[in-house]
Amino acid sequence: MLIQDLHEWMIPSFLFYKINESWLTSTKRNVEIVKNLMDKISQLPDELLVKVLSFLSTKDAVSTSILSMRWKSLWMWLPKLEYNFRHYSVSEGQGLARFITSSLRVHKAPAIESLSLKFRYGAIGSIKPKDIYLWVSLAVHVSNVRELSLKLFNFAELPTKLPKSLCKCKSIVILKLKDEILVDVPRKVCLPSLKTLFLGRVTYSDANSLHRLLSNCPVLEDLVMERDKIDNLGKLSVIVKSLQRLTLKMSRPCHLDGLKMNSPSLKYLKVIDERLESDSDDESDSDSPRYFYDFEDMPKLEEADFVLTFQNIKKFFGSITSVKRLSLCLGVYTEESLYHEGLVFNQLEQLKICSCDSDWSILLARLLKSSPNLRELEAYVIEDHPNGRTDLPNQWDNQLNCVPTCLLSSLETFRWSEMHGLLQNQMDVAKYILKNARCLKSATIFFPTTYAQETRDEMIEELSLSFQGPETCQVFFH
């Protein structure tokens, strides 16, 4: 059955070279060369041949089984298996399903280092959810899988349920679940080896599934979550003491009641809320956000990236004072919501800030005063944030009664990506930094290509006259 399904699924391919068929048959000498080459390769030990096969795609590696009896089962020792298909017909899908089931049952490797199953745009019903269920069960029970990646897009009418045994797998180190998959976490969960977890646009069986899952991953270090649909989560809690890297990306229409984080070992944090710009106008006048953020102290945090809206960021900023690299696009409701003097970002070396919010320049001024060792500064605007091209009220001058320490002693690189020089609020900030940064080594400012040459020349002249940095500093206008 395995060989029959193999021929239905694969297109035989040569092991090491893509050799033109007409060239192969053109002369007897060429055929002899290839034959001698294959004879020499076949003399290598099995361990080395399996190592070589691991550099091929699974489909090509399986195809070598037709070369000779020696090669017939070598691919069954492969530590990594990847089945990635789209646009398959019913017969192709059924043949592939039978082949994968048979091969997993007779696979000879002591453990599958990596199993990747990606099915997109196939004929509905050719590969069924029960097939995925069976393959994951075999990988867990028979093959001690260490990395499992599932991506199911346009696969079935309902999200595909996975076996509960996956939540008790002792061998799995990396788990990636994406798209039409149901995360149904039982009460008893134990993933003692899981270090990396990716949950992309999946559906959860209930609001507590994620909490049960994360609470039983004692060595989890890297978590990535992408949400862009109604997935049955309300309040999002990430409470993992061992976690070192966390990425959360939320897009409309996913729902969020609140975000609570308590992960004191975090070194990298990225939270992107892309729902904000698409929220309805009737909700935009609210004087408080429709959800809350609760961030506990993160004393080991080194890098953070945020695109968020806050009612009050005082506590939030107090929890990230250890960062070395910080990227911000923050919406706040009033100036009083911004953090006040007293916080010091002694470790901060790189700062990126988006100029789309009405109070962005106030926030920048306070960060400059609070970051005595800042070395790199970049201003930018996210493409779909329209306020970045609006001449918002500028209160920059009211914030700085003296030049910040970082401008006098540490700032070496200043960059502005797509600065709208016709906006006075942006020009004021740029001119201040060019005037007062005493240690600059390079300054680069990009203008929109839509500006007329004469307009650009006028802005360049105005900025150039403001520059009072060292003579060795390289200033570029693009």
C-alpha beads as a LAMMPS data file, in Angstrom:
LAMMPS data file: protein, C-alpha beads

478 atoms
477 bonds

1 atom types
1 bond types

-500.0 500.0 xlo xhi
-500.0 500.0 ylo yhi
-500.0 500.0 zlo zhi

Masses

1 110.0

Atoms # bond

1 1 1 0.000 0.000 0.000
2 1 1 2.857 2.398 0.871
3 1 1 4.568 2.045 -2.539
4 1 1 1.282 2.371 -4.449
5 1 1 0.380 5.600 -2.619
6 1 1 3.938 6.807 -3.057
7 1 1 3.589 6.701 -6.854
8 1 1 0.219 8.464 -6.688
9 1 1 1.666 11.288 -4.604
10 1 1 5.173 11.986 -5.802
11 1 1 6.828 12.916 -9.056
12 1 1 10.135 10.959 -9.038
13 1 1 13.174 13.229 -8.887
14 1 1 16.899 12.619 -8.935
15 1 1 18.888 12.692 -5.722
16 1 1 21.570 15.307 -6.113
17 1 1 21.292 16.939 -9.546
18 1 1 18.478 18.305 -11.665
19 1 1 19.525 16.548 -14.845
20 1 1 17.736 17.203 -18.116
21 1 1 16.163 13.991 -19.369
22 1 1 17.208 14.597 -22.965
23 1 1 20.794 15.078 -21.811
24 1 1 20.689 11.811 -19.880
25 1 1 19.588 9.812 -22.903
26 1 1 21.673 11.656 -25.508
27 1 1 24.824 9.563 -25.184
28 1 1 25.779 6.312 -23.589
29 1 1 28.785 8.027 -22.018
30 1 1 26.638 10.441 -20.038
31 1 1 24.514 7.603 -18.708
32 1 1 27.654 5.746 -17.595
33 1 1 28.932 8.852 -15.785
34 1 1 25.720 9.152 -13.809
35 1 1 25.678 5.427 -13.079
36 1 1 29.250 5.483 -11.783
37 1 1 28.438 8.513 -9.671
38 1 1 25.442 6.781 -8.093
39 1 1 27.515 3.642 -7.474
40 1 1 30.068 5.699 -5.552
41 1 1 27.387 7.502 -3.562
42 1 1 25.733 4.193 -2.705
43 1 1 28.968 2.990 -1.110
44 1 1 28.677 5.618 1.621
45 1 1 27.423 4.446 5.046
46 1 1 23.704 4.737 5.777
47 1 1 24.207 7.388 8.449
48 1 1 25.931 9.687 5.971
49 1 1 23.353 9.107 3.241
50 1 1 20.512 9.930 5.644
51 1 1 22.364 13.103 6.571
52 1 1 22.580 14.049 2.894
53 1 1 18.910 13.210 2.338
54 1 1 17.971 15.550 5.189
55 1 1 19.067 18.502 3.029
56 1 1 16.432 17.618 0.429
57 1 1 12.726 18.273 0.628
58 1 1 10.778 15.337 2.017
59 1 1 9.193 14.765 -1.387
60 1 1 12.578 14.530 -3.136
61 1 1 14.033 12.386 -0.366
62 1 1 11.150 9.906 -0.659
63 1 1 11.636 9.836 -4.431
64 1 1 15.091 8.297 -4.014
65 1 1 13.432 5.067 -2.875
66 1 1 13.004 4.065 -6.543
67 1 1 16.758 4.141 -7.266
68 1 1 17.565 0.676 -5.886
69 1 1 16.853 -1.720 -3.052
70 1 1 19.592 0.002 -1.053
71 1 1 17.717 3.301 -1.236
72 1 1 14.227 1.879 -0.744
73 1 1 13.924 2.588 2.982
74 1 1 16.723 5.058 3.669
75 1 1 14.303 8.000 3.768
76 1 1 12.417 6.305 6.612
77 1 1 15.303 7.291 8.887
78 1 1 14.868 11.008 8.179
79 1 1 14.669 13.063 11.386
80 1 1 12.684 15.852 9.681
81 1 1 9.490 15.462 7.668
82 1 1 7.603 18.217 5.856
83 1 1 4.385 17.828 3.895
84 1 1 3.443 21.149 2.313
85 1 1 0.647 21.050 -0.269
86 1 1 -1.865 23.337 -1.935
87 1 1 -4.229 22.989 -4.874
88 1 1 -4.510 19.218 -4.528
89 1 1 -7.411 17.265 -5.996
90 1 1 -9.535 14.725 -4.156
91 1 1 -7.576 11.749 -5.495
92 1 1 -4.226 13.417 -4.790
93 1 1 -5.279 14.276 -1.264
94 1 1 -6.556 10.791 -0.524
95 1 1 -3.383 9.210 -1.865
96 1 1 -1.251 11.586 0.177
97 1 1 -3.289 10.864 3.326
98 1 1 -2.786 7.115 2.970
99 1 1 0.929 7.600 2.336
100 1 1 1.510 9.835 5.373
101 1 1 -0.415 7.447 7.643
102 1 1 1.544 4.423 6.440
103 1 1 4.929 6.159 6.565
104 1 1 4.441 7.484 10.109
105 1 1 3.560 4.001 11.306
106 1 1 6.730 2.447 9.867
107 1 1 9.105 5.387 10.353
108 1 1 12.407 4.088 11.692
109 1 1 14.043 7.152 13.219
110 1 1 14.187 6.905 17.044
111 1 1 12.563 10.375 17.188
112 1 1 11.122 12.817 14.703
113 1 1 13.038 16.018 15.229
114 1 1 10.552 18.020 13.163
115 1 1 7.152 17.280 11.609
116 1 1 5.528 19.983 9.504
117 1 1 2.027 19.606 8.040
118 1 1 0.798 22.477 5.864
119 1 1 -2.313 22.087 3.744
120 1 1 -3.912 24.981 1.858
121 1 1 -6.545 25.370 -0.838
122 1 1 -7.045 21.627 -1.258
123 1 1 -10.272 19.932 -2.213
124 1 1 -12.468 19.787 0.888
125 1 1 -12.749 16.205 2.089
126 1 1 -9.676 14.843 0.354
127 1 1 -7.688 15.177 3.589
128 1 1 -9.953 15.120 6.623
129 1 1 -9.569 16.534 10.139
130 1 1 -9.472 12.968 11.434
131 1 1 -6.326 12.424 9.342
132 1 1 -4.584 15.332 11.083
133 1 1 -5.777 13.966 14.425
134 1 1 -4.283 10.551 13.630
135 1 1 -0.941 11.930 12.380
136 1 1 -0.429 14.057 15.474
137 1 1 -1.273 11.045 17.659
138 1 1 1.293 8.918 15.823
139 1 1 3.925 11.651 16.080
140 1 1 3.357 11.937 19.833
141 1 1 2.983 8.266 20.778
142 1 1 5.221 6.497 18.253
143 1 1 7.860 8.995 17.174
144 1 1 8.519 11.212 20.211
145 1 1 8.194 14.332 18.075
146 1 1 10.260 17.326 19.239
147 1 1 8.997 20.010 16.867
148 1 1 5.465 20.041 15.467
149 1 1 4.173 22.636 13.004
150 1 1 0.572 22.649 11.755
151 1 1 -0.895 25.130 9.276
152 1 1 -4.389 24.466 7.947
153 1 1 -5.890 27.128 5.693
154 1 1 -9.164 26.650 3.802
155 1 1 -8.993 23.136 5.145
156 1 1 -12.371 22.283 6.662
157 1 1 -15.681 23.867 7.582
158 1 1 -14.813 23.868 11.299
159 1 1 -11.473 24.219 13.108
160 1 1 -9.587 20.956 13.349
161 1 1 -9.421 19.384 16.794
162 1 1 -6.125 17.892 17.954
163 1 1 -5.669 14.856 20.222
164 1 1 -5.507 15.555 23.953
165 1 1 -2.322 13.487 24.088
166 1 1 -0.510 16.446 22.514
167 1 1 -1.051 18.354 25.777
168 1 1 0.804 15.628 27.676
169 1 1 3.708 15.162 25.273
170 1 1 6.982 15.033 27.201
171 1 1 9.238 15.220 24.145
172 1 1 7.888 18.264 22.323
173 1 1 10.111 21.363 22.456
174 1 1 8.613 23.537 19.688
175 1 1 4.886 23.727 18.873
176 1 1 3.458 25.904 16.083
177 1 1 -0.278 25.979 15.389
178 1 1 -1.722 28.238 12.718
179 1 1 -5.121 29.084 11.214
180 1 1 -8.031 26.621 11.323
181 1 1 -7.057 24.695 14.452
182 1 1 -9.071 24.281 17.654
183 1 1 -7.013 24.640 20.835
184 1 1 -8.979 22.498 23.254
185 1 1 -6.880 22.168 26.407
186 1 1 -7.924 19.467 28.895
187 1 1 -7.737 19.912 32.664
188 1 1 -4.654 17.749 32.927
189 1 1 -1.835 19.337 30.931
190 1 1 1.878 18.639 31.113
191 1 1 4.373 19.942 28.583
192 1 1 7.618 19.719 30.545
193 1 1 9.947 20.298 27.569
194 1 1 8.056 22.946 25.568
195 1 1 10.226 26.037 25.046
196 1 1 8.688 27.673 21.948
197 1 1 4.957 28.127 21.309
198 1 1 3.384 29.846 18.283
199 1 1 -0.388 30.352 18.154
200 1 1 -1.423 32.061 14.936
201 1 1 -5.082 32.871 14.331
202 1 1 -6.270 29.697 16.052
203 1 1 -9.624 29.223 17.842
204 1 1 -9.846 28.375 21.539
205 1 1 -12.484 26.040 22.929
206 1 1 -13.155 28.402 25.867
207 1 1 -11.782 31.516 27.531
208 1 1 -9.591 29.527 29.950
209 1 1 -7.894 27.258 27.412
210 1 1 -4.912 29.537 26.926
211 1 1 -4.405 30.029 30.661
212 1 1 -4.495 26.264 31.288
213 1 1 -1.985 25.735 28.507
214 1 1 0.504 28.400 29.595
215 1 1 0.236 27.466 33.269
216 1 1 1.565 24.000 32.511
217 1 1 4.616 24.906 30.435
218 1 1 7.287 25.235 33.147
219 1 1 10.209 25.942 30.783
220 1 1 8.445 28.001 28.106
221 1 1 10.804 30.719 26.804
222 1 1 9.311 32.038 23.544
223 1 1 5.603 32.766 22.945
224 1 1 4.107 34.276 19.785
225 1 1 0.374 34.954 19.476
226 1 1 -1.459 36.380 16.465
227 1 1 -5.174 37.168 16.724
228 1 1 -7.366 38.443 13.900
229 1 1 -10.757 36.833 14.461
230 1 1 -13.305 36.057 17.155
231 1 1 -11.428 33.231 18.869
232 1 1 -13.298 32.886 22.210
233 1 1 -10.666 34.744 24.230
234 1 1 -11.737 37.736 26.305
235 1 1 -9.216 38.742 28.931
236 1 1 -5.706 37.772 27.867
237 1 1 -3.391 36.690 30.688
238 1 1 0.242 35.797 30.127
239 1 1 1.630 34.613 33.441
240 1 1 4.734 32.536 32.733
241 1 1 7.707 32.909 35.054
242 1 1 10.187 31.330 32.627
243 1 1 9.147 33.349 29.546
244 1 1 11.948 35.327 27.869
245 1 1 10.387 36.441 24.561
246 1 1 6.762 37.455 23.995
247 1 1 5.104 38.711 20.794
248 1 1 1.397 39.629 20.730
249 1 1 -0.238 40.873 17.538
250 1 1 -3.945 41.713 17.520
251 1 1 -5.979 42.699 14.473
252 1 1 -9.650 43.403 13.947
253 1 1 -12.108 41.786 14.649
254 1 1 -10.541 39.967 17.603
255 1 1 -12.013 40.901 20.989
256 1 1 -9.993 41.926 24.051
257 1 1 -11.336 42.652 27.539
258 1 1 -7.914 43.172 29.046
259 1 1 -4.254 42.233 28.904
260 1 1 -2.457 41.086 32.039
261 1 1 1.216 40.208 32.020
262 1 1 3.387 38.792 34.769
263 1 1 6.566 37.378 33.265
264 1 1 9.555 38.656 35.261
265 1 1 12.142 36.844 33.099
266 1 1 11.153 38.657 29.879
267 1 1 14.013 39.991 27.765
268 1 1 12.023 40.825 24.610
269 1 1 8.436 42.105 24.398
270 1 1 6.389 43.146 21.367
271 1 1 2.708 44.097 21.574
272 1 1 0.961 45.339 18.431
273 1 1 -2.738 46.298 18.469
274 1 1 -3.743 46.961 14.866
275 1 1 -7.433 47.253 15.736
276 1 1 -7.153 50.868 16.828
277 1 1 -7.234 52.622 13.468
278 1 1 -10.268 50.636 12.314
279 1 1 -12.394 51.172 15.434
280 1 1 -15.769 52.762 14.760
281 1 1 -16.153 56.522 15.185
282 1 1 -18.922 56.234 17.739
283 1 1 -16.448 54.585 20.114
284 1 1 -13.518 56.883 19.456
285 1 1 -14.834 59.684 21.716
286 1 1 -14.736 57.512 24.795
287 1 1 -12.590 58.988 27.584
288 1 1 -11.207 55.575 28.546
289 1 1 -10.125 52.491 26.616
290 1 1 -12.484 49.570 26.348
291 1 1 -9.905 47.258 27.894
292 1 1 -7.123 47.518 30.461
293 1 1 -3.415 46.761 30.520
294 1 1 -1.772 45.385 33.643
295 1 1 1.988 44.943 33.250
296 1 1 4.000 43.739 36.233
297 1 1 7.677 44.698 36.624
298 1 1 10.006 43.263 34.010
299 1 1 13.484 43.831 35.489
300 1 1 15.323 41.833 32.792
301 1 1 13.629 43.431 29.780
302 1 1 16.153 44.533 27.135
303 1 1 14.028 45.232 24.045
304 1 1 10.398 46.328 23.680
305 1 1 8.143 47.338 20.763
306 1 1 4.637 48.736 21.342
307 1 1 1.763 49.913 19.156
308 1 1 -0.936 50.519 21.758
309 1 1 -3.468 52.966 23.194
310 1 1 -3.430 53.664 26.932
311 1 1 -5.617 55.518 29.354
312 1 1 -2.667 55.895 31.692
313 1 1 0.900 54.810 30.977
314 1 1 2.489 55.758 34.298
315 1 1 2.572 52.237 35.722
316 1 1 3.391 50.763 32.342
317 1 1 6.524 52.873 31.915
318 1 1 7.586 52.075 35.454
319 1 1 7.731 48.379 34.539
320 1 1 10.073 48.745 31.536
321 1 1 12.866 51.008 32.844
322 1 1 15.511 48.329 32.183
323 1 1 15.142 48.373 28.370
324 1 1 18.093 48.973 26.050
325 1 1 16.063 49.178 22.826
326 1 1 12.578 50.715 22.727
327 1 1 10.118 51.291 19.861
328 1 1 6.910 53.208 20.583
329 1 1 3.674 54.134 18.862
330 1 1 1.458 55.049 21.791
331 1 1 -1.945 56.698 21.841
332 1 1 -2.765 58.428 25.127
333 1 1 -5.866 60.355 26.119
334 1 1 -4.493 63.353 27.984
335 1 1 -1.096 64.818 28.809
336 1 1 -1.744 63.908 32.448
337 1 1 -1.804 60.258 31.374
338 1 1 1.848 60.438 30.356
339 1 1 4.477 59.388 32.840
340 1 1 5.967 62.147 34.968
341 1 1 9.501 62.951 36.012
342 1 1 11.189 60.524 38.370
343 1 1 11.621 57.522 36.093
344 1 1 15.095 57.011 34.663
345 1 1 15.959 54.806 31.693
346 1 1 19.652 54.371 32.463
347 1 1 20.058 51.402 30.097
348 1 1 18.208 52.849 27.092
349 1 1 20.504 53.116 24.055
350 1 1 18.131 52.955 21.068
351 1 1 14.769 54.730 20.781
352 1 1 12.248 54.686 17.904
353 1 1 9.093 56.764 18.213
354 1 1 6.085 57.146 15.899
355 1 1 4.868 60.705 15.298
356 1 1 1.184 59.869 14.749
357 1 1 -0.210 60.775 18.179
358 1 1 -1.033 64.341 19.265
359 1 1 1.233 64.050 22.315
360 1 1 4.124 62.222 20.674
361 1 1 6.535 65.158 20.971
362 1 1 5.768 65.522 24.697
363 1 1 6.501 61.840 25.208
364 1 1 9.738 62.170 23.211
365 1 1 10.856 65.170 25.270
366 1 1 10.306 63.297 28.521
367 1 1 12.118 60.224 27.250
368 1 1 15.098 62.324 26.183
369 1 1 15.274 63.848 29.670
370 1 1 14.958 60.384 31.262
371 1 1 17.541 58.584 29.084
372 1 1 21.023 59.935 29.849
373 1 1 22.834 57.249 27.831
374 1 1 20.762 57.282 24.625
375 1 1 22.931 56.650 21.556
376 1 1 20.449 56.206 18.659
377 1 1 17.203 58.069 17.973
378 1 1 14.745 57.485 15.115
379 1 1 11.397 59.125 14.384
380 1 1 9.002 57.394 11.978
381 1 1 5.333 57.004 11.178
382 1 1 3.404 53.783 10.600
383 1 1 2.008 53.752 7.072
384 1 1 -1.700 53.517 7.908
385 1 1 -1.672 55.989 10.815
386 1 1 -3.140 59.138 9.195
387 1 1 -2.370 61.525 12.069
388 1 1 1.306 61.230 11.188
389 1 1 0.595 63.590 8.300
390 1 1 -1.438 66.093 10.342
391 1 1 -0.013 69.312 11.760
392 1 1 -0.862 68.551 15.370
393 1 1 -0.433 71.121 18.157
394 1 1 3.189 71.207 19.265
395 1 1 4.067 71.580 22.938
396 1 1 7.697 70.593 22.499
397 1 1 9.119 73.904 23.747
398 1 1 7.111 73.705 26.970
399 1 1 8.738 70.415 27.947
400 1 1 12.449 71.267 27.846
401 1 1 13.768 73.946 30.164
402 1 1 17.319 72.687 29.576
403 1 1 19.046 70.510 26.992
404 1 1 18.752 66.795 27.890
405 1 1 21.965 65.088 28.991
406 1 1 21.857 62.540 26.178
407 1 1 21.984 65.279 23.527
408 1 1 25.066 66.788 25.139
409 1 1 27.028 63.623 25.843
410 1 1 25.846 60.392 24.194
411 1 1 23.534 60.689 21.142
412 1 1 25.509 59.606 18.063
413 1 1 22.863 58.672 15.465
414 1 1 19.723 60.593 14.501
415 1 1 17.359 59.355 11.787
416 1 1 13.941 60.503 10.606
417 1 1 12.115 58.181 8.220
418 1 1 9.747 60.116 5.894
419 1 1 9.650 63.405 7.755
420 1 1 6.788 65.661 6.686
421 1 1 8.659 68.944 6.781
422 1 1 5.545 70.933 5.937
423 1 1 4.302 70.024 9.427
424 1 1 5.701 72.560 11.869
425 1 1 5.511 70.164 14.816
426 1 1 7.948 67.795 13.085
427 1 1 10.286 70.549 11.874
428 1 1 10.550 72.004 15.381
429 1 1 11.646 68.678 16.862
430 1 1 14.173 67.987 14.091
431 1 1 15.716 71.463 14.315
432 1 1 16.060 71.211 18.099
433 1 1 17.943 67.927 17.922
434 1 1 20.217 69.097 15.085
435 1 1 20.990 72.230 17.057
436 1 1 21.703 70.663 20.443
437 1 1 23.147 67.185 19.762
438 1 1 26.858 67.734 20.456
439 1 1 28.171 64.198 19.810
440 1 1 26.384 63.305 16.571
441 1 1 28.266 61.131 14.118
442 1 1 25.457 60.889 11.546
443 1 1 22.055 62.449 10.893
444 1 1 19.758 61.198 8.122
445 1 1 16.390 62.679 7.174
446 1 1 14.102 61.266 4.496
447 1 1 11.390 63.423 2.885
448 1 1 8.312 62.070 1.037
449 1 1 8.860 61.657 -2.699
450 1 1 5.629 63.598 -3.298
451 1 1 7.270 66.869 -2.270
452 1 1 8.363 69.187 -5.086
453 1 1 12.095 69.717 -5.426
454 1 1 11.770 73.399 -4.509
455 1 1 9.907 72.508 -1.316
456 1 1 12.514 69.954 -0.347
457 1 1 15.321 72.435 -0.976
458 1 1 13.688 74.983 1.318
459 1 1 13.297 72.434 4.137
460 1 1 16.861 71.202 3.721
461 1 1 18.171 74.759 3.946
462 1 1 16.139 75.448 7.090
463 1 1 17.347 72.270 8.771
464 1 1 20.952 72.817 7.678
465 1 1 20.990 76.284 9.244
466 1 1 19.826 74.736 12.515
467 1 1 22.682 72.223 12.657
468 1 1 25.341 73.067 15.238
469 1 1 26.825 69.624 15.779
470 1 1 30.449 68.552 15.363
471 1 1 32.168 69.150 12.025
472 1 1 32.849 65.417 11.662
473 1 1 29.124 64.587 11.688
474 1 1 27.738 63.344 8.362
475 1 1 24.348 64.868 7.543
476 1 1 22.244 63.329 4.777
477 1 1 18.962 64.510 3.270
478 1 1 17.096 62.127 0.952

Bonds

1 1 1 2
2 1 2 3
3 1 3 4
4 1 4 5
5 1 5 6
6 1 6 7
7 1 7 8
8 1 8 9
9 1 9 10
10 1 10 11
11 1 11 12
12 1 12 13
13 1 13 14
14 1 14 15
15 1 15 16
16 1 16 17
17 1 17 18
18 1 18 19
19 1 19 20
20 1 20 21
21 1 21 22
22 1 22 23
23 1 23 24
24 1 24 25
25 1 25 26
26 1 26 27
27 1 27 28
28 1 28 29
29 1 29 30
30 1 30 31
31 1 31 32
32 1 32 33
33 1 33 34
34 1 34 35
35 1 35 36
36 1 36 37
37 1 37 38
38 1 38 39
39 1 39 40
40 1 40 41
41 1 41 42
42 1 42 43
43 1 43 44
44 1 44 45
45 1 45 46
46 1 46 47
47 1 47 48
48 1 48 49
49 1 49 50
50 1 50 51
51 1 51 52
52 1 52 53
53 1 53 54
54 1 54 55
55 1 55 56
56 1 56 57
57 1 57 58
58 1 58 59
59 1 59 60
60 1 60 61
61 1 61 62
62 1 62 63
63 1 63 64
64 1 64 65
65 1 65 66
66 1 66 67
67 1 67 68
68 1 68 69
69 1 69 70
70 1 70 71
71 1 71 72
72 1 72 73
73 1 73 74
74 1 74 75
75 1 75 76
76 1 76 77
77 1 77 78
78 1 78 79
79 1 79 80
80 1 80 81
81 1 81 82
82 1 82 83
83 1 83 84
84 1 84 85
85 1 85 86
86 1 86 87
87 1 87 88
88 1 88 89
89 1 89 90
90 1 90 91
91 1 91 92
92 1 92 93
93 1 93 94
94 1 94 95
95 1 95 96
96 1 96 97
97 1 97 98
98 1 98 99
99 1 99 100
100 1 100 101
101 1 101 102
102 1 102 103
103 1 103 104
104 1 104 105
105 1 105 106
106 1 106 107
107 1 107 108
108 1 108 109
109 1 109 110
110 1 110 111
111 1 111 112
112 1 112 113
113 1 113 114
114 1 114 115
115 1 115 116
116 1 116 117
117 1 117 118
118 1 118 119
119 1 119 120
120 1 120 121
121 1 121 122
122 1 122 123
123 1 123 124
124 1 124 125
125 1 125 126
126 1 126 127
127 1 127 128
128 1 128 129
129 1 129 130
130 1 130 131
131 1 131 132
132 1 132 133
133 1 133 134
134 1 134 135
135 1 135 136
136 1 136 137
137 1 137 138
138 1 138 139
139 1 139 140
140 1 140 141
141 1 141 142
142 1 142 143
143 1 143 144
144 1 144 145
145 1 145 146
146 1 146 147
147 1 147 148
148 1 148 149
149 1 149 150
150 1 150 151
151 1 151 152
152 1 152 153
153 1 153 154
154 1 154 155
155 1 155 156
156 1 156 157
157 1 157 158
158 1 158 159
159 1 159 160
160 1 160 161
161 1 161 162
162 1 162 163
163 1 163 164
164 1 164 165
165 1 165 166
166 1 166 167
167 1 167 168
168 1 168 169
169 1 169 170
170 1 170 171
171 1 171 172
172 1 172 173
173 1 173 174
174 1 174 175
175 1 175 176
176 1 176 177
177 1 177 178
178 1 178 179
179 1 179 180
180 1 180 181
181 1 181 182
182 1 182 183
183 1 183 184
184 1 184 185
185 1 185 186
186 1 186 187
187 1 187 188
188 1 188 189
189 1 189 190
190 1 190 191
191 1 191 192
192 1 192 193
193 1 193 194
194 1 194 195
195 1 195 196
196 1 196 197
197 1 197 198
198 1 198 199
199 1 199 200
200 1 200 201
201 1 201 202
202 1 202 203
203 1 203 204
204 1 204 205
205 1 205 206
206 1 206 207
207 1 207 208
208 1 208 209
209 1 209 210
210 1 210 211
211 1 211 212
212 1 212 213
213 1 213 214
214 1 214 215
215 1 215 216
216 1 216 217
217 1 217 218
218 1 218 219
219 1 219 220
220 1 220 221
221 1 221 222
222 1 222 223
223 1 223 224
224 1 224 225
225 1 225 226
226 1 226 227
227 1 227 228
228 1 228 229
229 1 229 230
230 1 230 231
231 1 231 232
232 1 232 233
233 1 233 234
234 1 234 235
235 1 235 236
236 1 236 237
237 1 237 238
238 1 238 239
239 1 239 240
240 1 240 241
241 1 241 242
242 1 242 243
243 1 243 244
244 1 244 245
245 1 245 246
246 1 246 247
247 1 247 248
248 1 248 249
249 1 249 250
250 1 250 251
251 1 251 252
252 1 252 253
253 1 253 254
254 1 254 255
255 1 255 256
256 1 256 257
257 1 257 258
258 1 258 259
259 1 259 260
260 1 260 261
261 1 261 262
262 1 262 263
263 1 263 264
264 1 264 265
265 1 265 266
266 1 266 267
267 1 267 268
268 1 268 269
269 1 269 270
270 1 270 271
271 1 271 272
272 1 272 273
273 1 273 274
274 1 274 275
275 1 275 276
276 1 276 277
277 1 277 278
278 1 278 279
279 1 279 280
280 1 280 281
281 1 281 282
282 1 282 283
283 1 283 284
284 1 284 285
285 1 285 286
286 1 286 287
287 1 287 288
288 1 288 289
289 1 289 290
290 1 290 291
291 1 291 292
292 1 292 293
293 1 293 294
294 1 294 295
295 1 295 296
296 1 296 297
297 1 297 298
298 1 298 299
299 1 299 300
300 1 300 301
301 1 301 302
302 1 302 303
303 1 303 304
304 1 304 305
305 1 305 306
306 1 306 307
307 1 307 308
308 1 308 309
309 1 309 310
310 1 310 311
311 1 311 312
312 1 312 313
313 1 313 314
314 1 314 315
315 1 315 316
316 1 316 317
317 1 317 318
318 1 318 319
319 1 319 320
320 1 320 321
321 1 321 322
322 1 322 323
323 1 323 324
324 1 324 325
325 1 325 326
326 1 326 327
327 1 327 328
328 1 328 329
329 1 329 330
330 1 330 331
331 1 331 332
332 1 332 333
333 1 333 334
334 1 334 335
335 1 335 336
336 1 336 337
337 1 337 338
338 1 338 339
339 1 339 340
340 1 340 341
341 1 341 342
342 1 342 343
343 1 343 344
344 1 344 345
345 1 345 346
346 1 346 347
347 1 347 348
348 1 348 349
349 1 349 350
350 1 350 351
351 1 351 352
352 1 352 353
353 1 353 354
354 1 354 355
355 1 355 356
356 1 356 357
357 1 357 358
358 1 358 359
359 1 359 360
360 1 360 361
361 1 361 362
362 1 362 363
363 1 363 364
364 1 364 365
365 1 365 366
366 1 366 367
367 1 367 368
368 1 368 369
369 1 369 370
370 1 370 371
371 1 371 372
372 1 372 373
373 1 373 374
374 1 374 375
375 1 375 376
376 1 376 377
377 1 377 378
378 1 378 379
379 1 379 380
380 1 380 381
381 1 381 382
382 1 382 383
383 1 383 384
384 1 384 385
385 1 385 386
386 1 386 387
387 1 387 388
388 1 388 389
389 1 389 390
390 1 390 391
391 1 391 392
392 1 392 393
393 1 393 394
394 1 394 395
395 1 395 396
396 1 396 397
397 1 397 398
398 1 398 399
399 1 399 400
400 1 400 401
401 1 401 402
402 1 402 403
403 1 403 404
404 1 404 405
405 1 405 406
406 1 406 407
407 1 407 408
408 1 408 409
409 1 409 410
410 1 410 411
411 1 411 412
412 1 412 413
413 1 413 414
414 1 414 415
415 1 415 416
416 1 416 417
417 1 417 418
418 1 418 419
419 1 419 420
420 1 420 421
421 1 421 422
422 1 422 423
423 1 423 424
424 1 424 425
425 1 425 426
426 1 426 427
427 1 427 428
428 1 428 429
429 1 429 430
430 1 430 431
431 1 431 432
432 1 432 433
433 1 433 434
434 1 434 435
435 1 435 436
436 1 436 437
437 1 437 438
438 1 438 439
439 1 439 440
440 1 440 441
441 1 441 442
442 1 442 443
443 1 443 444
444 1 444 445
445 1 445 446
446 1 446 447
447 1 447 448
448 1 448 449
449 1 449 450
450 1 450 451
451 1 451 452
452 1 452 453
453 1 453 454
454 1 454 455
455 1 455 456
456 1 456 457
457 1 457 458
458 1 458 459
459 1 459 460
460 1 460 461
461 1 461 462
462 1 462 463
463 1 463 464
464 1 464 465
465 1 465 466
466 1 466 467
467 1 467 468
468 1 468 469
469 1 469 470
470 1 470 471
471 1 471 472
472 1 472 473
473 1 473 474
474 1 474 475
475 1 475 476
476 1 476 477
477 1 477 478
